[in-house]
Structures are given as C-alpha cells and as structure tokens.
Amino acid sequence: MKYFQLCGLALMACSILLYGCGGQSDSITPTESTEPDISTQPEAATDEDATSDMSQAEPSEADASQDEPSETDTAQSEPIETEASQDEPSETDTAQSEPIETDTSQDKPSETDASTNSYFDLLSEIKRLSEQTRFRTVEELLENQGSLLKVAQQVLAANPDVDARDQAREAVLTAAYGITRYDATRKDLLESIDTLATDILAETTEGDMAASAMFYKTMVHLNLEREDSAEDPEINKRLYAMSKDFVEKFPSDPRASAALYMIGQNAQMDGQYDTAMEVLRFLIERDPSSQYGQMASGDLKRFELLGNPMELVGPSLDGTEVNLAQYKGKVVLVDFWATWCGPCISELPNVQEVYKKYHDKGFDVFGISFDNTKEELENFLKTNDMPWTHVFFDEEGKRGWDNPLGQQYGIFSIPATFLVGRDGNVHKFNVRGEELDPAVAELLEQPVPESN
C-alpha cells in the first residue's frame, strides 16, 4: 500500500508542475524543487519490467505439472487387465475402466481459478499503469488515469480477495484524484469517491486503506470545488478542517503535508489570506523540515511583505547593479521567471501587453531570471520583446534555483510575481492573467509620493 502512496505523491508533483515550474524539465514529472525527495519513485515501466510482471502471471514448472495427470492418474484412467477366462468385466472392473472424474477435472481450471487468474492479470495492469508517473501533456495523464480507473473497477467487479480489493480501491481513489485535478467537469466522480470512502471508513478507521480514503476524499473535493471556493470562503475552511482531521489521525502519512500545502495554495489564489496563513502555519508547526514545510515558510515570508517594501539588489545583464528602490514612484511588477519555464513563457504575452499599455503612465517590470546560463537568457531576449530590467547572477552557486534573491524570499516555484505600488510597498502577489491589467490600473491611480 505504501507503493501506491508514493505513486500518489508523484501524481501530485505532476499537478504542481502543470500550474507552475518547479525545475527545468520539459515533461510533467516530480523534481527536487517542488517535491520531497522521491528518487525511489519507480520510473515508467520498461520492457524489462513488463516482462518481469508478466512472468508472475505465468504458471511455474511446478504449477504446470499439477495440470497434467501423473503416471498414477494415467494408470488409473486405463482399463485394468482381467483374466482371459472372464467373458465380461465385472461391475467393479467396468467402473475402473472409465476415467475418474476427479482426475479429469484437474485438466481444466475451475471457475474460481479462472476468476483468480483474470483479476491477477488486472492487478498487474494496475501496477503497470501506476508506475507511469511521467507525462508530457495533460491528455496523456488523463488517458493513463482513465485506464487505471477502468481496470480497478473491473477488479472490484470480480469480487476479489481482501488484498486485491484494497489494491483496486486504492487505484480507484488515485485515478479519481488524477482525473478531477485536470477535468473539473467530472462531478460524477465526487459522489462515487464519497461513497467509496464512506464504505471504507465504515469498515475500518485504522491502517493505510482508511488513510487513503480520508486523503483522496479531501483532495477530490478540493479539485471539484476550487472553481467555487473564491466566491465561498467556507469551502477552503471546510477543506482545511478535512485535511487537519486526516493529518491528526495519520500524522506519519507522507501525503499529509502535501494536502495541507495544496489547500493553503488554493486559499492564497482565492485571496483568502487569513485562511491561507492559518493552514501554512499549521503545516510549518507539524513538518518544518520537509520540502512542503520549507515552501510554506517561503509563502509566509511573502505574506509578511504585504504592505511592506521588498529589498531587491542584484546585477543586470551588463553587470551594473540595479536596485528596486530606484523605481519608487512607479508601479512595478517583480517577476521571478526563467526561459525554460513553460507557465512563465505562457504568461509573457500578457505581461508584454500590460507593459506597452501602461509603461508611459508609470508602470515597469523588474525581472529576476532563474536561468542556468547567461547565454540562454540573452538568446531568448534577442527574439522576444522584453525591454525591462533583468537581474541575473552569473556566478557559480547563484544560478538557477540558487538565485540569492529567490533564496531570500523563499521562491520554490515560478512564475512568482509581486506587484509593488508607487509607495514602494507590495500590494499583491501572484497576480497574472486577466487579473494583472486591472490591478496595475488601480495602483497607477495612487498619487506619486513626494521625494524625500
């Protein structure tokens, strides 16, 4: 069961990376910058692995020998020789000359054996699908999780033994989480997961199966209710209560901190900062040294910036030192980004449009690059119109995720943005998409502060 928990963690890593970059990669996969170290997580199944798995479904030589009649059985199935003087066999001899039904039945598997072999193959398929934790697109992930759900449901329909049933239940829960993470239209899964989780918890409130039921019930609710949570603050509060109940009952479960962090993130995106800070503080209190605890600490640092100035000093591409304090009197978007970050590049046209629209009115961008080489950044800027300041530390131990300004403010995923007003204080963070334009326009209405 712990194996499936690790697969679930890998799936959550995929979801985080699709919403923001956690490392330099062109595939959807866990990285050290967004997830705890799960280097023991199995890779996608190889041909060799598949062969190994299939060998488990084939009978061994010992098993095969049981399917063939033994010499003793063969002898019993032949007529017993009688004396020549006997014209007719006795009733006893006649009975012995016919095949014994019990021995003949050994040549064919029983219905029970066939059923067992069938769902054993299905369990092997569940394992194979669960091992696939690298996906290049959302479509690939949804296809995998849809197949996993279907196979697991087939196992449950076969009335399996307890161990097989629990593996299939775990797979159903995991697949439902994966599907609802990227397809909010699947409201039908919410009711089915609630029903399955309720059935499991009615049987037991202890052990791995109960832990999975509580965890995935919480996460599926998060996935399917996130569209409404911005308008209804009670949703995030209820989700926090569900996750806290899970954490308190299963404190050593490796998914506990992940659940808390994702709910805290959702509250942040909804602008419900009081709830977000409560969740993050609880996470830091119980698990400060984990990757999620460290990310939560970084988030709290950003919350503390609201209403306060950011101190950002670093080298520009030409080597001169730039200081955010020099921009006081302007509205500034501080943007932690990188050329290899897909979501950063997707957001770029929006930033360019807002820059062109408001630059003459006092808006600017202060870019901080997490690129790994100066050449990568310079080549990208040659073909993309980004005329604002770019800070890049071109020293060993300061490139990429080791960027000193990123370390200073606990930046564990990008893009990470902060909107600074004319007064030099941070007014919003993680503003992007359609929210950026009106937020900039609002801050530009502020009076320009008098020079000291």
Secondary structure, 3 states (H helix, E strand, C coil): CHHHHHHHHHHHHHHHHHHCECCCCCCECCCCCCCCCCCCCCCCCCHHHHHHHHHHHCCCHHHHHHHCCCHHHHHHHCCCCCCCCCCCCCHHHHHHHCCCHHHHHCCCCCHHHHHHHHHHHHHHHHHHHHHCCCECCHHHHHHHHHHHHHHHHHHHHCCCCHHHHHHHHHHHHHHHHHHHHHCCCCCHHHHHHHHHHHHHHHHCCCHHHHHHHHHHHHHHHHHHHHHHHCCCHHHHHHHHHHHHHHHHHCCCCCCHHHHHHHHHHHHHHCCCHHHHHHHHHHHHHHCCCCHHHHHHHHHHHHHHHECCECCCEEEECCCCEEEHHHHCCCEEEEEEECCCCHHHHHHHHHHHHHHHHHHHHCEEEEEEECCCCHHHHHHHHHHCCCCCEEECCCCCCCCHHHCHHHHHCCCCCECEEEEECCCCEEEEECCCHHHHHHHHHHHHCCCCCCCC
